[in-house]
Amino acid sequence: MQLGLAGALTLLALAPVIAAYYEARSDHALVRSREDIVWYSAHGDSYLQGAGALTLWGDTLSRVEPEHEHLLAVGDIVLIISETRVVTRVLSEDLRASRRRIQSL
């Protein structure tokens, strides 16, 4: 229930941004071909890699291949952390409810 509500509120908050994106996309005919999508897409492991020019990560996570984008997606990390927090909260509430049911027996 709470997860669905959080998703709906997030979608509602992003609705103006999504609408502006699609309006700009249609106004300027910004459409990528299938080949462009494949060319610019990052691999799954590239979210754990950083370009050597990044001061924060340096060469620690850098495995730069010239044909792919390998910049660390900080936005994805924030999203993963927040989703993890929501899931752990829901699971902990379920665990507390189960303990209460067991104690009431």
Beta strands, then each sheet from edge to edge (+ up, - down):
end
